[in-house]
Amino acid sequence: MMLDGMNERLPLATLLSFALTAFTIEFDNEFEKQMTHRTTMQGLKGNGPHAPWLVSLVMWPNCMQHIGEEGVSVRELAGRARTKTNLAGMERWGYITVSPDPKDPRLKQPRSAWIARATPAGRKAQEVWKPLFGTIERRWRERFGEEEIDRVRETLRETAKHTEIELPDCLPILGYGLFSKDEKYGPCEPGRGREKSVPDLPLSALLSKVLLAFAIEYEDKFELSLAISANLLRVLKEEGVRVRDLPELSGVSKEGIHMGMGILSKRGACVQRVKREGGPTRIAQLTAKGQKTREAYRRRIESVEERWREQYGKKTVQGLREALEKLAGNGTAAQSPLFQGLEPPPEGWRASVRRPGTLPHFPMVLHRGGFPDGS
């Protein structure tokens, strides 16, 4: 099957998404190998009494990175991470406990004052997660070359310096309408010197900050999120597309597709019908409004990149684009160097599902565990 737009000049946000998604999947595969865990499909993997449900990289910077031995209040956790976590999920999945602060004399403490603490499984996950950022980047340096990764890092730093708000070290869990903009990000601290705050961040954090800045600007006063626009609106057609083909065309899981299609239908951008010939098949078809919105998406994503060129400098933005183009190719399994590191371990859950033909054009980070393809 020909993947839509595979020979076109890709938006900068798409190139950033390819790199971030590939880094995350490679990171997650290694975490899965090293960490005793459980999954719905495979049950218990590894030995030991403490086996949490498997989650993705994003649950480190939005949660576990900030929980020390003494624990941290729910309010402080959100402040340190600069984004929300799926607190109920992390508790249910076995990584943390959340309970009233025994030092707080109030009879009825607000939940924001409760203390989140790592469980034994959570502490083990912290030990496994922490060095993996360096491990995966070293692999990328061996695979793509020291100069290439240095160039990606430098251009990301130069772009991130221009951010006027304090962004987290990861993409947020997508909110209502699958928007990234819904978080309340505060301004950067006066005189802190952003150019000094980003050099030592993991590569995934640099990619996340720049991509999130792009998404927030794109989504400002626009009716659809970048996640829906780039992954679904982009591949839908006036004549219709089989719904079962959408995961392969977009690189997004069935669960992510289901959520996005519901929003597109509510917005009047698409309709679904059943084609009876040759057996019943569900078809998703762009409406006239959907066609106009798709054209607006294409214009808007180009205009944000053009504004960045004007604001941040053509040299910086073009340098970032060229560095990512060399790294990511067109994001498909056939033509992207990033897929060299995405072969799942034989015992991993990704080895038991259909291999994607393309990476998502925007990470679909959901409350389900933060996996970048919405799995």
N, C-alpha and C positions, 0 to 999 in steps of 0.2 A: 504494500500500500504506500502510495506517495504521501509523505507528510507535508502538510500545508506550509507554504512559505519557506521550504528548505533551501531554496536558491536565492532568496531575497536578502537584502542588507538588513541585518537584525538590529532591533533597538538596543541601546546601551543597557536598559533595564533587563532585557532578556539575556544578554551576555553575563551580566552580574548574577542573574538567577541560575544560569547553567553552572557557573563556577561554585556558587554557594551550595547548590543542591548536590553537586558531585562530591564536594568536600564533606558534606554532612553524611551522605550515604556511605562513603568510605570510612568515615569516623564511626558511624553506627555499626557497620559490619564488624569492625575491630572490637568495639565495646561488647557486641553480642558474643564474640568468640571468648572474651576474657571474663565476662560476668555471668555468674549463676543467675538464671532468670526463668520466667515463665512467659509463654505466649498462648493466645487462644488456639492457634492452629497446632502447635507442637507440644504444649504442656511444659513440663519441667526440663530445663537444659542445664546440666552441671550438677555438682555435688554440694551438699550443705543444707542446713536448715532454713536459711534465709534466701528466698528466691522471689524478688519483686517482679512485677510485670515489666516487660521491656518498653523503654521510652527512647526518644531521640535526643540528639545533641542539645537542642534548645532548652531542655529541662535542666541543664547545668547552669547556663548563664542567667536564666530567669528564676532559678530556685536554689539548687544544691550548692552552687558556688558560694553562696552567701550565708550558709548555715554552719556555724562553728560548733565547737564542743559544748558551749553553754546555750546554744540555740539562739533564736532571734525572734522578735515580735513580728506578727503578721504585717503590721504597719511598716516596720523597719525593713523587712524583707522586700516589700514592694519599692521602698525608697532606694535601697541598695541596687536592686536589679533594674530600676527605672522602667519597669513594665510589670504587668500582672503575670502570675503563674496560675496553673490549674491546681490550686491548693487542695481542693477536695480529691482530685485525681491522684496527686502525688501521695496523699495520705492513704487513699484506697488501694493504690498500687504497691504500697509497702515501703516507700522511701522515707517518709516523715511521720511524725505524730504531731498533732496540734492540740494544745490543752491550756487551761487557764494558768496564768503566771502565779506561782505560789508566793512570790514576794509582793504581789499587788494586794493591798488591804481591802479593796472594794469588794462588796458582796456579789455584785453583778458586773463582771468585767465585760467591756465591749470585745467582740471577737478580734478586733484589730490589735488589742493588747495581749492576746493569747500568744503563747510561745511555740514556734515550730522547731522541732528537734529532729535530727537524723536518726533513723532506726539503725540497727546493725547492718541491714542490707543497704541502707542509704549511705552509711560510712564506707562500706566496701565499694559502692558505686563511685563515691567521691575519689577514692584511691585509684580506681581504674580510669575515670574520666580525665582527671587533671593532666597527666602526661600525654594524653592522646592527641591534643592539639599540636604539640611539637612533633609527635610521631608521624602524623599525616602530612604535616608540612615538609618534614624531611623526605618523605616518600615523593612528594611533588617535586622537590628540588632534584632528587635523583632522576625522576622520570622526565621532567620538562627542562631542567637546567637551572643552575644557581642564578644566572643573569635574568632569565625569564621571570622567576618568582620574585626576585628583587625588584624587577620593573613593575610587576603587578602590585607589590606592596607599596612602592614609592608613589605610584599614580593613585592608588587608593588613599594613601595618607594625604596627598596634596588635595584631593577632592574632599576628604572628610574634614579638613581644616576649615572649610567654609561653612560648616553646619552651625547654625545659630541656636539650636536647641540641643538639650542633653538627650541623646538617643541611647537605647540599651545596646548591649553587645550581641544582640540576636534580633531576629524579627519577632514581633509580638504574635501571640496566638490571635488569629484573625477574629475580629469582633462581629457585631451585627452587620449583615450584608457582606461579610467577608472583607471588611475594610481594614486597612492598616492604620488609618489616620485617627481612629477613635480614642487612642490613648492620649492622656494629657501630659505632654512632654514639657518640662520646664526649660527656661533659657540657660545657656551655658554660664558658668560662674564668671563674674567680671574679672578680667585680668588673669584668668587661669592659664591661658596660652594653649589653645587646642592643638597647636602643632607639636606640643610636648606631651600631649595626653594619649596620642594614638600609636606611636611607633612600635611599642612592645605588645600591642594587642595581638591575639591570634588572628590568623588570616581570615577565618570565618567571621570574626567580629568586625574586621575592616570591611569585608564584603557586605555584611548585614547593615552596618551603619550607612554606607553609601546607597545601597539599594532601598533601605527604608526612607532615607531622605528623598529619593526619587519618587517612591510610592506616595508619600505624604503630599508632595507637590502635585503629582498627577491627580490624586483623588480630591484635591481641594475644589469644592463646588462641582464635582462631576458625579453623575448619578450611579455609576458602577465602579466597583473597586478594581484595582489593577489586577488582582488575582483572577477575578471573573473575566475581565476584558482580555487579558493576555492568554489565558488558558482555554476559555470556552468561546467567547464572542469571536475570537480570532479564527477558529476552525469551523464554526457553523456557517451554513450556506443557505441561500434563498431556496434552492431546490431540495434541501434537506440532507441530513447526515444520520446514519444509523446510530442510535444511542449507544449500542454495544461497541461501536468503533471509537467513541470519544476518549476512553482511557488511553488507547494507543496513539490517537492523534495529538492528545494534549500532554501525555506523560503524567496525568493525575489519576489517582485511585477512583474506583467506582463510588466510594463514599464521598469524596470531594466533588465528583461530577454531580452526584445527586443533590448536594447542597447548592452548588452553583446553578444548576438547571432550575431549581425551585425559585431562586431569586430572579433569574432571567424571565421566567414565566410570569412572576408577579409584576415585573416591570413592563410586561407586554412586549418584550424583545424577541421571544420565541414561542412557538407552540409545538406540541407533540401530537403525533397522530400514529395510527397503526396501519401499516401497509400489509394487505392481505395476500398479495401475489407471492407465490413461492413459499408460503408459510408466514404467519404473523410476525412482523418486525416493527419495533417502535422507531419512529423517525422524529428527529428534532429539526425544526425548520425556522429560519429567521423570518420575522415579520417585517413589514415595511419600516416600522420603528427600529427594529433590530438592525436592519441594514444601515440606517442613518447613524445609529449609535456606534456600529462597527467602524464606519468611516470617521466618526468623531474620535474614536479611540486611536486610530492610526494618526490622525492629525495631532492629537493631544500628546501622544508619546514622543512624536518628533519635535513638537514645540518645546517640551520640557528639556530635552537634550540640547536644543538650540539655545534656550535661555541659559543653561549651564555653560555653554561655550562662551556666551557673552559675559556672564557673571564671574566664572572661575578661570577663564582663559582658554582659548582654543587649543593651546599646546597641552594643557593639563588633561582636558576632556578627550582630545584626540589620542593622546598617549595612553590613557586608560582604555579607550576603545580598542586600539591596536594590540595592546598587551592581552586583553581578554579574547580578542578574535583569534589570536595565535593559540591560546590555551584551550578555548572552547569549541572552535570550529563552528558548525551549525547546530550543535547540540544533539545530533542524532547518533545512534549506535554505529552507523556506518561511517560517519565522517567527523566525529568529535574525538580528539585525543583524551578527553576526560573519561571516556568509557573504559580506558585501559585499566583504571583502578576500581572499576565498579563490579567486577566479578564477585558474587557473594560466596562466602564459605559454603561448602557442600551441606553443612548441617544448619545453615542459617535460614531464616524464614523467607528471605528474598529468593533463595534457590528453589523454593517450592511453588513460586508463583510465576506468572508469565513475565518474561524480561521486557522492559520498556524499550520502545523504539526511539524515544526522544526524552530529554529532560524537560520538566515543566518550564514554561516561559515566565512563571513567577511561583515561588515556593508556596504551597498550600498548607501552611502551618495551622493545624486544627487542635482542638482541645483533646483529641484522641491520644495524644502522646507527643505531638510536635513533629511528626515525620514530615519531611519537606514535600512529599507527593500526596499528602493527605491520607496515608495508609492507616 
